[in-house]
């Protein structure tokens, strides 16, 4: 039996229950038509125009307008609500289930209310929840396609959500380019798949168990790369650079058909110009990777590295040393710019580019030659 709190739907004024113990069957107050399907079916009967209910021929126009406006507002509230909770409700011909109504499959609560609740996730979700990385990749492939009937509401909800994400970036001082990492979008997708009520990780979880699991995953990934190195060989790459403290750091990476793997970064400030010391550094690293696995060693073409490369080839004749092609091209461009006529022509070209359109690729090359940042528009 429906209580007074469940009778706030205006349709209750224009109909009555056929049986006080059954809130699924109504009698129209205008034409005495019996409808089954709760108060929502009665509203369809009063308003007319629905396949699920025969229209009432005696319902006044002002009643139809009242019921129609109420149904429109309920539909808008429902759409907004569906953006927040994950609904697990099947539609058995019931477009809505308002207060005081009951569905034909008796899904109403004991109080007579059939308000929809967030879907409860169980063990089976672990098997059928899509992989976040795959979801993100598919979304990139389907970019620009309409995927929701509630696009306007989703857009507004997204703006609120990403504002919270941005606030965390600003509050924690996280570099903004972190959002371009391949792992960022799958993380967001995983949060969405979990749904409302996700408890954030604690400091201890991030520092101990999560870190251990990630280390295990990294070691597994390394194992697959090492197997590839032993199978087809690899290239050791030494990339030198200078940080803000003017330290000369060398990043060691190993490349194979499976991909490039960063190994470690070494501070070589005290011996970067010593050919013999650099040879010892490269030789130790080759030993670490496995002499049988290394096909090539690549460094920049600094004089100390050239000497180190020659010594390495002499000791380990099965591998070769190669200067970095990008570094060689950079040195070539610097030498070309030292030619007076070319330097004048490039400077003239940069001045002209301020007034006429020049292809971006050509303009970038001219800027690289001249290194005149004041001319960059």
N, C-alpha and C positions, 0 to 999 in steps of 0.2 A: 504494500500500500504506500502510495506516495505521500510524503509529509509536506508541510506548507513551504519549506525552504526550496523544495524541488519544483514548485509551481510558479516560478517567476517568469516562465515563458508566456508571452501574451496569448498564445494559442489556447491556453487553459480556459480563457474567458469565453471561448466560442465553441467549446466541446466538453464532453463529460466522459468519464470512464464507464464502460459497459458493466464492468465488475470492479469493485473497489480493490480487489486483491490482484487485479491484472492491469498493470499500467501500459500494456502493449496494445490494448484494444480500446479505441475511442469511438464515440458517437457524435457526429456533427450537430452543433446546436442550431443550424439553419435548415438542413435537409434531412437530418436523422440518418445519414449514411454512416455505416460502420466501417472503420478503417483499422487495419492491423499494421503495426510497425512503429508504434509509439507516437509521441507528440509531433515528431518531425513529419511523419506521414500525414497527420492531420493538417499540418501547415501546407503541405503540398496539395492536399485536397482543397483547402480554402483558397489558395492563390491560383491554382490551375497551371496548366502548361507542362506538367510532368508526366512521364510515361508510367511511373509507378503508382499513380493515383488518379482517379476520375475527378475532374473539377466539379466543385460545388456550384450549382446554377443559381443558388439563392444568396450566396455570400455578397454583402454590400461592398461597393468599391473602396470605401474608406477602411474597411477591415482588411481587404486584400493589400492595400498600400501599407498599412501598419505591419502586417505580417511579412511582407516583402522586404521592407526596410530592416526589420529585425534579422531576417535571414541573411541579408547582405552584410550587416555588421558582424554577425557570427562567423560568416565565411572569412571575412578579413582577419578577425582575431585568430581563427584557426590557422590561416596561412602564416601569420607571424609566429604563432606558437610552434609550428612545424619546423621553423628555422632553428629552434633552440633545442628541441628534444627529438630523439629518434623514435618514431612511432612504429609500433608493431601491431597494427590493426588491419585486418582484412576487410574488404568492402563487399558485403553481401547485399548490394543494392541499396544500402543505407548511406546516402551522401554525407550525413552528419548524424550525431547522436547528442541531442541537447539535454539539458537538465530535465529530469523527470521522464525521459524516454528509455526504452529498452530495445535492444536489437533482437532480430528474429532468432539469433543463435544464443540468446540469453547471456550476453557478455556484460550486463550491467552489474554493478556492485550491489551489496546487500542493502544499501541505503537508497537504491534507485538511481544513483548517479552513474553515468558512463563516461566520465572525464577520462581522456586518454593519458596514459602514463608512459614514461621513458621505457624503451625496450630493455629488458634484463638480458645481459649477455651471459652465456654459459660456456662449458668446455668445448662444445662443437664449434664455437666462433673461432677458436684457435686453428681449426682446420680449414675454415671457409673464408676467413678474413683475408682480403687480397694483400699481396706484398706491397709495402709502401713505395719501394723503389719502382715497381712496375706501374703502380697507379700514377706516380708523378710523370714517368716517361710517357704513358698513354695520354695523360692530360696535355703534355707538350705536343704530342702528335695531333691531338684534336683541338688545338688552340684556335679560338675564334668561333667554335661551334656553340650553339645554344643548348644548354644541358638542363635548364630548370625553367618551370613555368613561373616561379617566383623570383625572377631575376632581379627585380627592383628591390625586393626585401633582402635578398642575399647580398646585393651590392652594399646596402646600408650596414648589414650585419658584418660584412667583411671589413668595412672601414673601421668599425668599432674594434674588431679583433686585431687587425694589424696595427692599430694605434697602441694597443696594449703591448704588442710585441716590440714595436719601436721604442716605447717608453722603457722597456727592460734593457734594450740595447743602450739607450742613452744613460740610464741609471747605473748600469754595470760598466760602462766605458768600453763595451765590446766594439772592435773595429767594424764599421758598417759593411765592409766588403765580405764579412763572414756570411752574409745572407746569400752570397754567390757560391758557397761551397756545395758540392754535390750532396752532402749529408744533411743540409738544412731543410730542403723541401720534404724528404722522407720523414724527418722528425716531426714536422708540422702535420703531415698526413697521418702518422701514428697517433698523435694526440687526438686528431679528429675521429679516428677509428675507435679509440677507447671510449669517447663520448664524455658527457658531463660527469664531474666528480673525480677526475684524475688527481691523485695526491702527488704533489711535486716531489722530486727526489731530494733527499736530505743531504747535508754536507758530508756525512759519513758514507752514504751510498755512493756519491760521486767520487769520493776520495779512495774508497777501498773496494767494495764488491764490483761496482761498475767499471772501475779502472782495471781490475784484474781480468774481467771478462773481455774488455777491449784489447788488453795485452794478448790474451789467448787468441782472439780473432786475428790480431795482427801477425802473431807467430804462425798461425795457420796459413795466412796469405803469403807470408815469407817462405814457408815450406814449399808452396806451389811454385813460387818464382825460382827457388833454388833448384827444384827438380827440372825446371825449364833450362836453367843455366847449364846444368850437367848434360842435358840432352842436346842442345843446339849451340851452346856457348853464349857469351855475353860481352858487353862493353863496359869498362869502368870509366866513369866520367868524373873529373875533378873540376868543379866550378868555383873559382876564386872570386871574392868580392870584399868590399871594405864597408864596415858598419859605421854608425854615427860616432863611435869612439875611436875611429881610425884603426881598428883592428883588421888584420887581413885574415879572413875566414875562408876555409875551403870546404865546400859541400861535396861529399862523395855520394855518387849515385851509380846504380847498376842498371843497364838497359838490356832488354832482350825482346824477342817478338811478343812476349806476354805483357810487356810494359816496362815502365821505369820505376825503380824502387829507391827511395832515399835511405841511405844507411846511417850516416852521421856527419856532423860538422866539426871541423878541427881548427883551432886557433894556431895559425902558422906565422904570426906576426914576426917572431924572432928569427926565422930562417927561410922566409919565402924567397929571398934572393940568393940563397945558397943552393947551388945545383946538386951537390952531394947529399945534403939534408933532404931535399925534395925527392931525390932518387930513393933514399931510404924510406920515406913516407909512402911513396907509390909502391915500392917493392913489398913493404909490409902489408899494404892493403891487398895487393894481388895474392899474397900468401894467404891472407884471411879469406878471400873469396874462393880461392882454389886455383892454382896455376893452370890446371887442365881445363878449367872452365872459361878463363879469360882469353878472348881473342884479340881485343884491342883496348888500349888505354888512351883516353882523350884528355888533353889539358889545353890551356891557352898557350900562345906562342911566345911567352916571356922567355928571356934567355936562360934563366935558371931551369925552367921547365923543359926547354929544348935539350939542355945538357942531361937532365934527369931522364928524359925519354930515350936518349941515345944509350945511356948506361943501362937502362932497363931492358932495352932490346938486346944489348950485348950479353946480359946475364940470362935472359929468358928469350931465346931466339924463336920460340913458337908463337909469340905474340908480337904485335906492332904498336908503335906509338904514333898518334896522329895529332896535329894541332887542331884546335877548334876552328871550324870553317867560318863561323860568325865573327870570331875575334880577328881572324885573318882579313876578312872583308872590311871590318871596321878600321884596321890599320891601313889597308889599301886606300880607303876613302880619305883618311887623314893625309896620306902622302899625296893623293891626287889634289887635295885642296891646297897643298903647299905650292902647286904650280900657279904662278902669278896670273896668267891669262884665264885659267879656269876659275880661280878665286874671284876675279873681277866679274866674270860672266855670271857666276852664281849669285853674287851680291846684287848685281843689276836685276837678275831674275826675281829675287826676293822683293825688291822694291816694286817691280812691275806687278807682282802678284797681289799687292795691296790695292790695285786699281782694276785689275781684270781677273776673270775666272781662270784658275789653274787647277788641273786635276789634283785631287787630294794626294794621290800616291807620289806624283812628281813634286808637289809642294813639300811633302814630308822629307823627301830625299834632299831637296834644296836646303831645308832647315837643318838637316843633319850635317850637310857639308859646311854650312856657314856657322852653325851653332849660335845664331843671333836670335835669342829669345825675345828681344824687344820687337822683332818683326812679326812674331806670331800673333795672329788676329784672334 
